[in-house]
Protein backbone atom coordinates (compact mmCIF):
# COMPACT_ATOMS: atom_id res chain seq x y z
CA UNK A 1 0.00 0.00 0.00
CA UNK A 2 1.34 3.47 -0.84
CA UNK A 3 2.08 6.02 1.92
CA UNK A 4 -1.26 7.54 2.93
CA UNK A 5 -2.44 11.07 3.70
CA UNK A 6 -2.44 11.67 7.50
CA UNK A 7 -6.15 12.51 7.23
CA UNK A 8 -6.73 9.08 5.70
CA UNK A 9 -4.83 7.43 8.54
CA UNK A 10 -7.13 9.23 10.98
CA UNK A 11 -10.20 7.87 9.17
CA UNK A 12 -8.75 4.36 9.24
CA UNK A 13 -8.15 4.72 13.00
CA UNK A 14 -11.77 5.88 13.45
CA UNK A 15 -13.07 2.85 11.56
CA UNK A 16 -10.85 0.51 13.56
CA UNK A 17 -11.87 2.01 16.91
CA UNK A 18 -15.55 1.87 15.95
CA UNK A 19 -15.19 -1.87 15.45
CA UNK A 20 -17.33 -1.87 12.32
CA UNK A 21 -17.06 -5.22 10.53
CA UNK A 22 -16.31 -5.27 6.80
CA UNK A 23 -19.40 -4.97 4.59
CA UNK A 24 -18.97 -8.53 3.33
CA UNK A 25 -19.63 -9.80 6.88
CA UNK A 26 -22.98 -7.97 7.00
CA UNK A 27 -26.34 -8.47 5.38
CA UNK A 28 -27.28 -5.92 2.69
CA UNK A 29 -29.66 -4.21 5.16
CA UNK A 30 -26.95 -4.03 7.86
CA UNK A 31 -24.42 -2.76 5.32
CA UNK A 32 -26.77 0.00 4.22
CA UNK A 33 -27.29 1.13 7.80
CA UNK A 34 -23.55 1.12 8.52
CA UNK A 35 -22.82 3.03 5.31
CA UNK A 36 -25.27 5.81 6.14
CA UNK A 37 -23.95 6.07 9.70
CA UNK A 38 -20.42 6.54 8.36
CA UNK A 39 -21.64 9.28 6.01
CA UNK A 40 -23.03 11.19 8.99
CA UNK A 41 -19.66 11.02 10.77
CA UNK A 42 -17.34 11.73 7.84
CA UNK A 43 -19.20 14.24 5.64
CA UNK A 44 -19.11 18.00 6.23
CA UNK A 45 -22.28 20.04 6.62
CA UNK A 46 -24.26 20.44 3.38
CA UNK A 47 -23.61 23.66 1.49
CA UNK A 48 -26.57 25.93 0.79
CA UNK A 49 -27.71 25.99 -2.85
CA UNK A 50 -30.22 28.15 -4.68
CA UNK A 51 -32.58 25.19 -5.04
CA UNK A 52 -32.75 21.54 -4.06
CA UNK A 53 -35.93 19.77 -5.07
CA UNK A 54 -37.03 16.19 -5.53
CA UNK A 55 -38.39 14.96 -8.86
CA UNK A 56 -39.20 11.66 -10.48
CA UNK A 57 -38.41 10.30 -13.92
CA UNK A 58 -40.44 7.55 -15.57
CA UNK A 59 -38.50 4.30 -15.48
CA UNK A 60 -38.83 0.77 -16.82
CA UNK A 61 -40.19 -0.50 -13.48
CA UNK A 62 -41.79 2.63 -12.03
CA UNK A 63 -40.77 6.16 -11.17
CA UNK A 64 -37.09 6.87 -10.49
CA UNK A 65 -36.43 9.40 -7.68
CA UNK A 66 -34.19 12.34 -8.61
CA UNK A 67 -32.94 15.40 -6.76
CA UNK A 68 -32.11 18.59 -8.65
CA UNK A 69 -29.58 21.10 -7.27
CA UNK A 70 -29.27 24.60 -8.66
CA UNK A 71 -26.07 26.38 -7.56
CA UNK A 72 -26.06 29.21 -5.05
CA UNK A 73 -26.45 32.60 -6.67
CA UNK A 74 -27.84 31.20 -9.91
CA UNK A 75 -30.41 33.34 -11.67
CA UNK A 76 -33.07 32.23 -14.09
CA UNK A 77 -30.65 31.65 -16.98
CA UNK A 78 -30.23 28.16 -18.40
CA UNK A 79 -27.15 26.42 -16.95
CA UNK A 80 -25.09 23.40 -17.94
CA UNK A 81 -26.06 20.16 -16.23
CA UNK A 82 -24.48 17.13 -14.59
CA UNK A 83 -26.44 13.90 -14.21
CA UNK A 84 -24.87 12.19 -11.19
CA UNK A 85 -25.01 8.49 -10.24
CA UNK A 86 -24.05 7.74 -6.64
CA UNK A 87 -21.53 5.16 -5.51
CA UNK A 88 -22.06 2.30 -3.07
CA UNK A 89 -21.33 -0.91 -4.94
CA UNK A 90 -24.72 -0.91 -6.72
CA UNK A 91 -26.07 -1.91 -3.30
CA UNK A 92 -25.56 0.97 -0.85
CA UNK A 93 -26.34 4.67 -0.74
CA UNK A 94 -28.74 6.89 -2.59
CA UNK A 95 -29.69 10.53 -2.97
CA UNK A 96 -29.17 11.26 0.74
CA UNK A 97 -25.72 9.65 0.96
CA UNK A 98 -24.41 11.88 -1.82
CA UNK A 99 -26.34 15.05 -1.06
CA UNK A 100 -23.24 16.86 0.25
CA UNK A 101 -21.11 15.92 -2.75
CA UNK A 102 -23.80 16.94 -5.25
CA UNK A 103 -24.24 20.32 -3.55
CA UNK A 104 -20.48 20.88 -3.70
CA UNK A 105 -20.34 20.02 -7.39
CA UNK A 106 -23.29 22.30 -8.20
CA UNK A 107 -21.71 25.30 -6.47
CA UNK A 108 -18.11 24.68 -7.52
CA UNK A 109 -18.91 23.92 -11.18
CA UNK A 110 -21.74 26.42 -11.54
CA UNK A 111 -24.05 23.80 -13.00
CA UNK A 112 -27.36 22.12 -12.25
CA UNK A 113 -26.77 18.67 -10.75
CA UNK A 114 -29.43 15.96 -10.99
CA UNK A 115 -28.80 13.02 -8.66
CA UNK A 116 -30.28 9.66 -9.69
CA UNK A 117 -31.66 7.11 -7.21
CA UNK A 118 -31.45 4.01 -9.41
CA UNK A 119 -32.66 0.56 -8.31
CA UNK A 120 -30.06 -1.43 -6.41
CA UNK A 121 -28.89 -5.00 -5.87
CA UNK A 122 -29.46 -7.59 -4.61
CA UNK A 123 -33.18 -6.85 -4.93
CA UNK A 124 -32.61 -5.55 -8.46
CA UNK A 125 -29.57 -7.03 -10.15
CA UNK A 126 -27.85 -6.03 -13.39
CA UNK A 127 -28.99 -4.44 -15.66
CA UNK A 128 -31.59 -2.67 -13.46
CA UNK A 129 -29.18 0.11 -12.43
CA UNK A 130 -28.17 0.65 -16.06
CA UNK A 131 -31.77 0.73 -17.26
CA UNK A 132 -32.79 3.25 -14.58
CA UNK A 133 -29.72 5.43 -15.17
CA UNK A 134 -30.43 5.53 -18.91
CA UNK A 135 -34.11 6.36 -18.35
CA UNK A 136 -33.24 9.12 -15.88
CA UNK A 137 -30.59 10.57 -18.20
CA UNK A 138 -33.00 10.50 -21.12
CA UNK A 139 -35.60 12.31 -18.98
CA UNK A 140 -33.15 15.05 -17.96
CA UNK A 141 -32.10 15.60 -21.57
CA UNK A 142 -35.69 15.67 -22.85
CA UNK A 143 -36.88 17.95 -20.03
CA UNK A 144 -33.72 20.06 -19.92
CA UNK A 145 -35.27 23.40 -20.78
CA UNK A 146 -38.05 22.96 -18.22
CA UNK A 147 -35.39 22.08 -15.63
CA UNK A 148 -33.31 25.15 -16.41
CA UNK A 149 -30.59 23.13 -18.13
CA UNK A 150 -28.96 23.77 -21.50
CA UNK A 151 -29.56 20.49 -23.41
CA UNK A 152 -26.36 21.01 -25.42
CA UNK A 153 -24.22 21.12 -22.26
CA UNK A 154 -25.03 18.01 -20.24
CA UNK A 155 -22.41 15.80 -18.60
CA UNK A 156 -22.67 12.49 -16.76
CA UNK A 157 -20.66 11.60 -13.69
CA UNK A 158 -20.44 9.43 -10.65
CA UNK A 159 -18.18 7.75 -8.12
CA UNK A 160 -17.31 4.06 -7.89
CA UNK A 161 -20.45 2.16 -9.01
CA UNK A 162 -21.74 5.54 -10.19
CA UNK A 163 -18.57 6.04 -12.21
CA UNK A 164 -19.26 2.68 -13.80
CA UNK A 165 -22.77 3.82 -14.74
CA UNK A 166 -21.50 7.16 -16.08
CA UNK A 167 -19.00 5.37 -18.34
CA UNK A 168 -21.80 3.13 -19.63
CA UNK A 169 -24.03 6.17 -20.29
CA UNK A 170 -21.21 7.77 -22.29
CA UNK A 171 -20.98 4.64 -24.44
CA UNK A 172 -24.75 4.58 -24.94
CA UNK A 173 -24.67 8.24 -26.01
CA UNK A 174 -21.86 7.48 -28.45
CA UNK A 175 -23.99 4.70 -29.94
CA UNK A 176 -27.11 6.88 -30.25
CA UNK A 177 -29.09 5.26 -27.42
CA UNK A 178 -28.94 8.62 -25.63
CA UNK A 179 -28.50 12.13 -26.96
CA UNK A 180 -24.88 13.30 -27.25
CA UNK A 181 -23.15 14.17 -23.99
CA UNK A 182 -20.60 16.91 -23.38
CA UNK A 183 -18.42 15.24 -20.73
CA UNK A 184 -17.98 12.16 -18.53
CA UNK A 185 -16.71 12.50 -14.97
CA UNK A 186 -15.47 9.12 -13.73
CA UNK A 187 -14.48 9.10 -10.05
CA UNK A 188 -12.59 5.93 -9.03
CA UNK A 189 -14.84 4.02 -11.46
CA UNK A 190 -15.44 0.29 -11.61
CA UNK A 191 -14.87 -0.67 -15.24
CA UNK A 192 -14.36 -4.46 -15.29
CA UNK A 193 -16.40 -6.94 -13.27
CA UNK A 194 -13.93 -9.80 -13.86
CA UNK A 195 -11.48 -8.47 -11.23
CA UNK A 196 -8.32 -9.45 -13.11
CA UNK A 197 -6.08 -6.48 -12.26
CA UNK A 198 -3.37 -6.54 -9.61
CA UNK A 199 -5.08 -3.96 -7.39
CA UNK A 200 -8.44 -5.76 -7.60
CA UNK A 201 -6.82 -8.82 -6.04
CA UNK A 202 -4.35 -7.36 -3.56
CA UNK A 203 -5.93 -4.54 -1.53
CA UNK A 204 -6.39 -6.15 1.84
CA UNK A 205 -7.75 -5.30 5.29
CA UNK A 206 -7.35 -1.86 6.82
CA UNK A 207 -9.19 0.26 4.25
CA UNK A 208 -12.95 0.65 3.71
CA UNK A 209 -12.99 -0.99 0.27
CA UNK A 210 -10.88 -4.14 0.00
CA UNK A 211 -10.65 -6.69 -2.76
CA UNK A 212 -12.92 -8.99 -0.74
CA UNK A 213 -15.50 -6.23 -0.28
CA UNK A 214 -15.46 -5.44 -4.00
CA UNK A 215 -16.03 -9.10 -4.82
CA UNK A 216 -19.00 -9.08 -2.41
CA UNK A 217 -20.52 -6.09 -4.19
CA UNK A 218 -20.03 -7.59 -7.65
CA UNK A 219 -21.44 -10.96 -6.58
CA UNK A 220 -24.61 -9.19 -5.41
CA UNK A 221 -24.88 -7.14 -8.62
CA UNK A 222 -24.11 -9.83 -11.21
CA UNK A 223 -26.18 -12.94 -11.86
CA UNK A 224 -24.21 -14.87 -14.49
CA UNK A 225 -20.65 -15.04 -15.79
CA UNK A 226 -21.92 -13.64 -19.09
CA UNK A 227 -23.17 -10.55 -17.22
CA UNK A 228 -19.65 -9.83 -16.00
CA UNK A 229 -18.27 -9.36 -19.51
CA UNK A 230 -21.28 -7.45 -20.85
CA UNK A 231 -20.03 -3.93 -21.69
CA UNK A 232 -23.02 -2.47 -19.82
CA UNK A 233 -21.51 -3.97 -16.66
CA UNK A 234 -17.85 -3.80 -17.70
CA UNK A 235 -17.36 -0.78 -19.99
CA UNK A 236 -13.70 -1.76 -20.34
CA UNK A 237 -15.00 -4.77 -22.29
CA UNK A 238 -16.62 -2.56 -24.96
CA UNK A 239 -15.20 -3.19 -28.43
CA UNK A 240 -14.27 0.48 -28.73
CA UNK A 241 -14.27 3.58 -26.53
CA UNK A 242 -13.66 5.89 -29.46
CA UNK A 243 -16.16 8.68 -29.95
CA UNK A 244 -17.28 8.92 -26.34
CA UNK A 245 -17.42 12.30 -24.58
CA UNK A 246 -14.26 13.94 -23.23
CA UNK A 247 -13.45 12.56 -19.80
CA UNK A 248 -11.86 13.16 -16.45
CA UNK A 249 -10.87 9.99 -14.61
CA UNK A 250 -9.87 10.18 -10.94
CA UNK A 251 -8.15 7.24 -9.25
CA UNK A 252 -6.84 6.59 -5.73
CA UNK A 253 -3.75 4.65 -4.71
CA UNK A 254 -5.19 2.43 -1.96
CA UNK A 255 -8.14 1.20 -3.97
CA UNK A 256 -8.95 -2.17 -5.56
CA UNK A 257 -10.37 -0.20 -8.53
CA UNK A 258 -7.12 1.72 -9.07
CA UNK A 259 -5.65 -0.31 -11.91
CA UNK A 260 -8.86 -0.65 -13.94
CA UNK A 261 -9.48 3.10 -13.63
CA UNK A 262 -5.97 3.92 -14.79
CA UNK A 263 -6.25 1.42 -17.65
CA UNK A 264 -9.61 2.85 -18.72
CA UNK A 265 -8.19 6.37 -18.87
CA UNK A 266 -5.21 5.20 -20.91
CA UNK A 267 -7.48 3.34 -23.30
CA UNK A 268 -9.70 6.39 -23.75
CA UNK A 269 -6.61 8.40 -24.65
CA UNK A 270 -5.28 5.68 -26.95
CA UNK A 271 -8.60 5.54 -28.82
CA UNK A 272 -8.75 9.28 -29.44
CA UNK A 273 -10.85 10.57 -26.55
CA UNK A 274 -9.63 13.73 -24.81
CA UNK A 275 -9.05 12.72 -21.20
CA UNK A 276 -7.69 14.29 -18.03
CA UNK A 277 -6.37 11.92 -15.40
CA UNK A 278 -6.06 12.73 -11.72
CA UNK A 279 -4.33 10.12 -9.56
CA UNK A 280 -4.12 10.62 -5.80
CA UNK A 281 -1.72 7.94 -4.66
CA UNK A 282 -2.16 8.78 -0.96
CA UNK A 283 -5.95 8.40 -0.95
CA UNK A 284 -8.44 5.60 -0.37
CA UNK A 285 -11.54 4.63 -2.28
CA UNK A 286 -14.52 6.76 -1.25
CA UNK A 287 -12.52 9.66 0.18
CA UNK A 288 -14.66 12.21 -1.69
CA UNK A 289 -17.49 11.60 0.80
CA UNK A 290 -15.19 12.01 3.80
CA UNK A 291 -14.50 15.73 3.53
CA UNK A 292 -15.16 16.43 7.22
CA UNK A 293 -11.90 14.61 8.00
CA UNK A 294 -10.05 14.22 4.69
CA UNK A 295 -9.34 17.74 3.48
CA UNK A 296 -8.13 16.52 0.09
CA UNK A 297 -11.78 15.81 -0.75
CA UNK A 298 -12.46 19.53 -1.16
CA UNK A 299 -9.33 19.98 -3.25
CA UNK A 300 -10.27 17.09 -5.53
CA UNK A 301 -13.84 18.34 -5.99
CA UNK A 302 -12.56 21.82 -6.80
CA UNK A 303 -10.19 20.42 -9.43
CA UNK A 304 -12.86 18.24 -11.00
CA UNK A 305 -15.40 21.08 -10.88
CA UNK A 306 -12.94 23.38 -12.66
CA UNK A 307 -12.52 20.81 -15.43
CA UNK A 308 -16.29 20.34 -15.59
CA UNK A 309 -16.88 24.09 -15.79
CA UNK A 310 -14.41 24.40 -18.66
CA UNK A 311 -15.87 21.44 -20.52
CA UNK A 312 -19.40 22.80 -20.23
CA UNK A 313 -18.56 26.42 -20.97
CA UNK A 314 -20.13 26.14 -24.43
C-alpha positions in Angstrom: 0.0 0.0 0.0 1.3 3.5 -0.8 2.1 6.0 1.9 -1.3 7.5 2.9 -2.4 11.1 3.7 -2.4 11.7 7.5 -6.1 12.5 7.2 -6.7 9.1 5.7 -4.8 7.4 8.5 -7.1 9.2 11.0 -10.2 7.9 9.2 -8.8 4.4 9.2 -8.2 4.7 13.0 -11.8 5.9 13.4 -13.1 2.9 11.6 -10.9 0.5 13.6 -11.9 2.0 16.9 -15.6 1.9 15.9 -15.2 -1.9 15.4 -17.3 -1.9 12.3 -17.1 -5.2 10.5 -16.3 -5.3 6.8 -19.4 -5.0 4.6 -19.0 -8.5 3.3 -19.6 -9.8 6.9 -23.0 -8.0 7.0 -26.3 -8.5 5.4 -27.3 -5.9 2.7 -29.7 -4.2 5.2 -27.0 -4.0 7.9 -24.4 -2.8 5.3 -26.8 0.0 4.2 -27.3 1.1 7.8 -23.5 1.1 8.5 -22.8 3.0 5.3 -25.3 5.8 6.1 -24.0 6.1 9.7 -20.4 6.5 8.4 -21.6 9.3 6.0 -23.0 11.2 9.0 -19.7 11.0 10.8 -17.3 11.7 7.8 -19.2 14.2 5.6 -19.1 18.0 6.2 -22.3 20.0 6.6 -24.3 20.4 3.4 -23.6 23.7 1.5 -26.6 25.9 0.8 -27.7 26.0 -2.8 -30.2 28.1 -4.7 -32.6 25.2 -5.0 -32.8 21.5 -4.1 -35.9 19.8 -5.1 -37.0 16.2 -5.5 -38.4 15.0 -8.9 -39.2 11.7 -10.5 -38.4 10.3 -13.9 -40.4 7.5 -15.6 -38.5 4.3 -15.5 -38.8 0.8 -16.8 -40.2 -0.5 -13.5 -41.8 2.6 -12.0 -40.8 6.2 -11.2 -37.1 6.9 -10.5 -36.4 9.4 -7.7 -34.2 12.3 -8.6 -32.9 15.4 -6.8 -32.1 18.6 -8.6 -29.6 21.1 -7.3 -29.3 24.6 -8.7 -26.1 26.4 -7.6 -26.1 29.2 -5.0 -26.4 32.6 -6.7 -27.8 31.2 -9.9 -30.4 33.3 -11.7 -33.1 32.2 -14.1 -30.6 31.7 -17.0 -30.2 28.2 -18.4 -27.1 26.4 -16.9 -25.1 23.4 -17.9 -26.1 20.2 -16.2 -24.5 17.1 -14.6 -26.4 13.9 -14.2 -24.9 12.2 -11.2 -25.0 8.5 -10.2 -24.0 7.7 -6.6 -21.5 5.2 -5.5 -22.1 2.3 -3.1 -21.3 -0.9 -4.9 -24.7 -0.9 -6.7 -26.1 -1.9 -3.3 -25.6 1.0 -0.9 -26.3 4.7 -0.7 -28.7 6.9 -2.6 -29.7 10.5 -3.0 -29.2 11.3 0.7 -25.7 9.6 1.0 -24.4 11.9 -1.8 -26.3 15.1 -1.1 -23.2 16.9 0.3 -21.1 15.9 -2.8 -23.8 16.9 -5.2 -24.2 20.3 -3.6 -20.5 20.9 -3.7 -20.3 20.0 -7.4 -23.3 22.3 -8.2 -21.7 25.3 -6.5 -18.1 24.7 -7.5 -18.9 23.9 -11.2 -21.7 26.4 -11.5 -24.1 23.8 -13.0 -27.4 22.1 -12.3 -26.8 18.7 -10.7 -29.4 16.0 -11.0 -28.8 13.0 -8.7 -30.3 9.7 -9.7 -31.7 7.1 -7.2 -31.4 4.0 -9.4 -32.7 0.6 -8.3 -30.1 -1.4 -6.4 -28.9 -5.0 -5.9 -29.5 -7.6 -4.6 -33.2 -6.9 -4.9 -32.6 -5.5 -8.5 -29.6 -7.0 -10.2 -27.8 -6.0 -13.4 -29.0 -4.4 -15.7 -31.6 -2.7 -13.5 -29.2 0.1 -12.4 -28.2 0.6 -16.1 -31.8 0.7 -17.3 -32.8 3.2 -14.6 -29.7 5.4 -15.2 -30.4 5.5 -18.9 -34.1 6.4 -18.3 -33.2 9.1 -15.9 -30.6 10.6 -18.2 -33.0 10.5 -21.1 -35.6 12.3 -19.0 -33.1 15.1 -18.0 -32.1 15.6 -21.6 -35.7 15.7 -22.8 -36.9 18.0 -20.0 -33.7 20.1 -19.9 -35.3 23.4 -20.8 -38.0 23.0 -18.2 -35.4 22.1 -15.6 -33.3 25.2 -16.4 -30.6 23.1 -18.1 -29.0 23.8 -21.5 -29.6 20.5 -23.4 -26.4 21.0 -25.4 -24.2 21.1 -22.3 -25.0 18.0 -20.2 -22.4 15.8 -18.6 -22.7 12.5 -16.8 -20.7 11.6 -13.7 -20.4 9.4 -10.6 -18.2 7.8 -8.1 -17.3 4.1 -7.9 -20.5 2.2 -9.0 -21.7 5.5 -10.2 -18.6 6.0 -12.2 -19.3 2.7 -13.8 -22.8 3.8 -14.7 -21.5 7.2 -16.1 -19.0 5.4 -18.3 -21.8 3.1 -19.6 -24.0 6.2 -20.3 -21.2 7.8 -22.3 -21.0 4.6 -24.4 -24.8 4.6 -24.9 -24.7 8.2 -26.0 -21.9 7.5 -28.4 -24.0 4.7 -29.9 -27.1 6.9 -30.2 -29.1 5.3 -27.4 -28.9 8.6 -25.6 -28.5 12.1 -27.0 -24.9 13.3 -27.3 -23.1 14.2 -24.0 -20.6 16.9 -23.4 -18.4 15.2 -20.7 -18.0 12.2 -18.5 -16.7 12.5 -15.0 -15.5 9.1 -13.7 -14.5 9.1 -10.1 -12.6 5.9 -9.0 -14.8 4.0 -11.5 -15.4 0.3 -11.6 -14.9 -0.7 -15.2 -14.4 -4.5 -15.3 -16.4 -6.9 -13.3 -13.9 -9.8 -13.9 -11.5 -8.5 -11.2 -8.3 -9.4 -13.1 -6.1 -6.5 -12.3 -3.4 -6.5 -9.6 -5.1 -4.0 -7.4 -8.4 -5.8 -7.6 -6.8 -8.8 -6.0 -4.3 -7.4 -3.6 -5.9 -4.5 -1.5 -6.4 -6.1 1.8 -7.7 -5.3 5.3 -7.4 -1.9 6.8 -9.2 0.3 4.2 -13.0 0.7 3.7 -13.0 -1.0 0.3 -10.9 -4.1 0.0 -10.7 -6.7 -2.8 -12.9 -9.0 -0.7 -15.5 -6.2 -0.3 -15.5 -5.4 -4.0 -16.0 -9.1 -4.8 -19.0 -9.1 -2.4 -20.5 -6.1 -4.2 -20.0 -7.6 -7.7 -21.4 -11.0 -6.6 -24.6 -9.2 -5.4 -24.9 -7.1 -8.6 -24.1 -9.8 -11.2 -26.2 -12.9 -11.9 -24.2 -14.9 -14.5 -20.7 -15.0 -15.8 -21.9 -13.6 -19.1 -23.2 -10.6 -17.2 -19.6 -9.8 -16.0 -18.3 -9.4 -19.5 -21.3 -7.5 -20.9 -20.0 -3.9 -21.7 -23.0 -2.5 -19.8 -21.5 -4.0 -16.7 -17.9 -3.8 -17.7 -17.4 -0.8 -20.0 -13.7 -1.8 -20.3 -15.0 -4.8 -22.3 -16.6 -2.6 -25.0 -15.2 -3.2 -28.4 -14.3 0.5 -28.7 -14.3 3.6 -26.5 -13.7 5.9 -29.5 -16.2 8.7 -30.0 -17.3 8.9 -26.3 -17.4 12.3 -24.6 -14.3 13.9 -23.2 -13.5 12.6 -19.8 -11.9 13.2 -16.4 -10.9 10.0 -14.6 -9.9 10.2 -10.9 -8.2 7.2 -9.3 -6.8 6.6 -5.7 -3.7 4.6 -4.7 -5.2 2.4 -2.0 -8.1 1.2 -4.0 -8.9 -2.2 -5.6 -10.4 -0.2 -8.5 -7.1 1.7 -9.1 -5.7 -0.3 -11.9 -8.9 -0.6 -13.9 -9.5 3.1 -13.6 -6.0 3.9 -14.8 -6.3 1.4 -17.6 -9.6 2.8 -18.7 -8.2 6.4 -18.9 -5.2 5.2 -20.9 -7.5 3.3 -23.3 -9.7 6.4 -23.8 -6.6 8.4 -24.7 -5.3 5.7 -27.0 -8.6 5.5 -28.8 -8.8 9.3 -29.4 -10.9 10.6 -26.5 -9.6 13.7 -24.8 -9.1 12.7 -21.2 -7.7 14.3 -18.0 -6.4 11.9 -15.4 -6.1 12.7 -11.7 -4.3 10.1 -9.6 -4.1 10.6 -5.8 -1.7 7.9 -4.7 -2.2 8.8 -1.0 -5.9 8.4 -0.9 -8.4 5.6 -0.4 -11.5 4.6 -2.3 -14.5 6.8 -1.2 -12.5 9.7 0.2 -14.7 12.2 -1.7 -17.5 11.6 0.8 -15.2 12.0 3.8 -14.5 15.7 3.5 -15.2 16.4 7.2 -11.9 14.6 8.0 -10.1 14.2 4.7 -9.3 17.7 3.5 -8.1 16.5 0.1 -11.8 15.8 -0.8 -12.5 19.5 -1.2 -9.3 20.0 -3.2 -10.3 17.1 -5.5 -13.8 18.3 -6.0 -12.6 21.8 -6.8 -10.2 20.4 -9.4 -12.9 18.2 -11.0 -15.4 21.1 -10.9 -12.9 23.4 -12.7 -12.5 20.8 -15.4 -16.3 20.3 -15.6 -16.9 24.1 -15.8 -14.4 24.4 -18.7 -15.9 21.4 -20.5 -19.4 22.8 -20.2 -18.6 26.4 -21.0 -20.1 26.1 -24.4 
